[in-house]
Amino acid sequence: MGIQTSLDAIHEADRLVDSMRLADDLALDAARTGGARTIRVLRGALGSPDQLVAIAATNALAQVFDEQADVVLSDLLSSDRTFLREHAASALSQRLPRYDTVGRLIGLVVAGGFTGMVAQRTLEQWSSAAPAVVGVALEGALIGVHEPDARYRLVETLGLVRARIASRPLLTIARDRGEDEHVRVAAVSALGQRRGDQAVATVVHELARHDGYLGDVARLSAIDLSAPDEVPDGDRVHDRGVEDGPDGDHPAGRDGLTIAQLFLHADIDAGLTHAGSGDNGGIATLLVRLGDALAAGGVLPAGGASHVLDDPRVARVVTLSRGSADAAVASVRDLATRASGHVYGRVPLLSDPVSSATAWPLRVAARRGIRRVLRAAGGVDLLHLRMADVGSLAAADVARELDIPVVFTVAPDPHAVIQSLDLSGALTRETFGDVDEVEHFWFRTRLVQQLASNASHTVLFPRPELERDMRELVGIDVTSHPERHTIVPEGIDLDVVDRSVAEAAEHAAGLPATPPLAELCALLETLPPERRGLPLLVSVGRLHRVKGMATIVEAWADGPLRDRANLLLIGGDLEHPSADEREQLDLIDAIVPADRHRASGLLLPGHRPNDTVARWVAAARFGLPGLAAPRGVYVCGSLKEEFGIALLEAMGSGLLVVAPQGGGPSTYVRQGDTGWLTRTWDVDALRQAMGEALTAASLETTEARAARSRDTVERSFTIQAMARSLSGVYDTVHHDELEQREWSVSAR
């Protein structure tokens, strides 16, 4: 197609996700045709009221190898259409360095945010070819910038200039006691990446003797300076610079594989004590349970008993999550001595906790922390990435650097969210760029494509129309190389669910409440007496717009449902809410005023440990004598749910569920039997489904349907079954990698 025809196709496509995919064709046409006319047509599209067309044109300009294209992209860094600035900054990373553009990129770094991160990436790439230009410009910018956060970003960017020209100013800032501590931390962290420089080592080790935050970061930098140049995998020679384990064997000499997995937006611990707070959602629960099952050797369910496989493929699982600098130092020491089991590595992001949507500027700290953990582990055979977030962006860089194969779980996210918002009218061509400034849909969809294309193997969730959805939403044809893709359902720990069901049933039969159930009883006692005989509608999840908690409240409050049931929403940090949590709480309070929550039957207890949540969900099925009627319903109001850990736990407890139609739930929820599938973004449709499910639950006279719900989970969706499937994937990828390396060596 011609360049104008390609632009027209983007504008005329029926769906936004189609337009985003057609942007790839536009970029190819721009590269193929080039020339003054192509630049003129693309420049004209930059002002289009169709913001998606303007974004596509910006990215297409990066494919035109002409100085005028560079000029246009450079000018866009100051565009009045602010959403184009980040796309121009990203597009320039594919161009040669331009001296007159460096200053504008530095200005974006000073401003911060997602656009600042993108500009920083471009400057990092340019610094390889023009280190003096970038380094001197950054040092000059520091003279006129005094705000600590902005100085932190400039110093961090200066630390990415690997040439020696950046060492002197970094050393000066690190030693300057008059400098803000946060800025000094940026310099000290960067010095840890400059091995082989005696002056750097002297300063770092001197600062490492100090107490406090700066001393902790200096100790991490000292660890980085002592790291080996290369980290072999577990089947090759022992790593240098890491102590042997207590039995004299280095972790790299273990039997079985070491698998690393990560989620940096949560404080993940073995007890899941932060579940439901901030971004500590289902993914945190999954990684803990899965890591335990994998490290146990892949556990198979058989009549409720657990049996370890005779030949375990996985010996050690390393789960990376955020943590303090002090905790990171301790985790490095622990990792170096643990040759088996499920171990946790801490990645200090050198920032207060932020939501995943605003965490992109933490890319550099994340990358350094991930690299440190993987090196400390003494050899990682495979890295499993699951999300298109800053953690995966940083981890992919580290895996490429350390030659670690990657398995990536591909899901149509954010594609499915874009589709839902498009269908509901909440996202249009005229608003796409403005929304993209906050949600970064374009960048995230491209990141999914890059991670999938570079992965050694991809894992897919079951979906009713998997091949079609992956092709039409993500642009991946899973039939072209089926051997590179494996469908693996997520799973839950049924033992935890069964214990919860037993406790709830015993209390309903008259036995004393266990501590978790006693806590729920105390919560229900705050309701007016006339509401204490109603069943519970319950939902568990983060307070985030994608999870639809405010939509559930609206569907319940504005109609007869409020008179039929109380609503229990479990999740969120109510004492220190994040911006996303605050947004949802404000929406909920606008529907039901805060001083009317209890009187209306709305309960918002905040997050609770995972085991406590499991008991509360089970109690919704059996009721609590004098406080809640039995036969409640579980409601998931998510805009999209790729699989749904909390839904599976509710079904395992025997509850009827309401779930999003499409995606993972459609593969295991039987409409009208074990649950109701509905358009969760449509309040009226959600309200109707909740009402029908509540009616159906109240009419049940036997436990047959509850047994069918549990059987569905036990048959296909246990964490043990998931661990076994993934263990096979990891084993296959590992052996393929060994064969490739052997072939590479023999070919030399």
Secondary structure, 3 states (H helix, E strand, C coil): CCHHHHHHHHHHCCCHHHHHHHHHHHHHHHHHHCHHHHHHHHHHHCCCCCHHHHHHHHHHHCCCCCHHHHHHHHHHCCCCCHHHHHHHHHHHHHCCCCHHHHHHHHHHHHHCHHHHHHHHHHHHHHHHHCHHHHHHHHHHHHHHCCCHHHHHHHHHHHCCCCCHHHHHHHHHHHHCCCCCHHHHHHHHHHHCCCCCCHHHHHHHHHHCCCCHHHHHHHHHHHHHHCCCCCCCCCCCCCCCCCCCCCCCCCHHHCCCEEEEEECCCCCCCCCCCCCCCCCCCHHHHHHHHHHHHHHCCCEEEECCEEEECCCCCEEEEEEEEECCHHHHHHHHHHHCCCCCEEEEEEECCCCCCCCHHHCHHHHHHHHHHHHHHHHHCCCCCEEEECCCCHHHHHHHHHHHHHCCCEEEEECCCCHHHHHHHHHHCCCCCCCHHHHHHHHCHHHHHHHHHHHHHHCCEEEECCCCCHHHHHHHHHCCCCCCCHHHEEECCCCECHHHHHHHHHHHHHHHCCCCCCHHHHHHHHHHCCCCHHHCCCCEEEEECCCCHHHCHHHHHHHHHCCCHHHHCEEEEECCCCCCCCHHHHHHHHHHHHHCCHHHHHHHCEEEEECCCHHHHHHHHHHHHHCECCCECCCCEEECCCCCCCCCHHHHHHHHCCCEEEEECCCHHHHCCCECCCEEEECCCCHHHHHHHHHHHHHHHHHCCCCHHHHHHHHHHHHHCEHHHHHHHHHHHHHHHHHHHHHHHHHHHHCC
